[in-house]
Amino acid sequence: MSKENKILYHGSNSGGIKTFEPKQHIVGKDKKIVFATDDRNYALAMTYGTGDELAVSYAVSSSSGKKEIYVDELQPGKLKLLDKPGYLYEVEARHFEPSSEGLESEYVSYSAVPVLVETKIVNILEEFRKSPEVHLIVYEKVPQSMTERNKISGKPTIEHTRSRFL
């Protein structure tokens, strides 16, 4: 599929958006940006939470060899942030470039991006529970799960804290 036809996703807790306007964010430094991803589950996982509550990452399954997504609860009880409705938006990839942070499946745009399709997700957490490629890791199991995935559970390479969002 060419970049002109490729679809990216953006998750939001607001419905009715027709155009995503760039917003100030630390990743953009002095530029305003819009985020998107090629993974609908990643977009939904980013709908709620600031990065202090939930972490989203990938690992390759040792049994299937497929890429799977992990949503790690960084504070007790924060998976409940996803126990709400959300909106999944489809946008054209031609408006985006890879994120300067080098995060897998994350893209940015520095201009307004028109929405192609809006889909309401009745409950994001329930949607994830039905998906075999999404792993919801509760707070108490995060260190063990990260060890099993060969992830470092200490300080992240790139800071994802509340201060990251301007």
C-alpha positions, 0 to 999 in steps of 0.5 A: 500500500502506498503512503498516499493510501495508508491509514494511521490512527489517533485515539481521543476521549472526544468525539466529533473531531473533523480536523486535528489541529497541532498542539504544543508538546515537548516532542515538538520542541518549538513546533506544535504537533499531531500524533498518529500511529499505524496500530489501532490498539496503540492509538486506543491505549493512548486515549487516556493517561499521561504516561505516568499511569500507563506505559505502552510498548511492544514485544515479539511473542516467543510462541507465535513470533508476532508483535504484541502490545503491552499496556503496563499499569504504572500506578495501582488501579490505573488500568481503570482509566481505559474502562471508558468509551473512546474514539478511534480516528483514521487519518491519511499517512501522507500527512505524517513523518516518523516521530523524532523520539524514534518510538515504534509506530509513532508518527507526527504531523506539524500541520492540521490533519483532516479526519477520514473516519471516526469510530466510537469504542464503547469501552476501551478496556473491554475491547482490549480484553477481547484482543489476543494481541493486547496484554494488560499488565496490572501494577503488581506484575509489571516488574516480572512482565518487563523482565520476561520481555527483556525490558528494563523496568528502571528509568526509561531512555526517554522520559514519559512523565506528566511534564512531557505534556505542555 
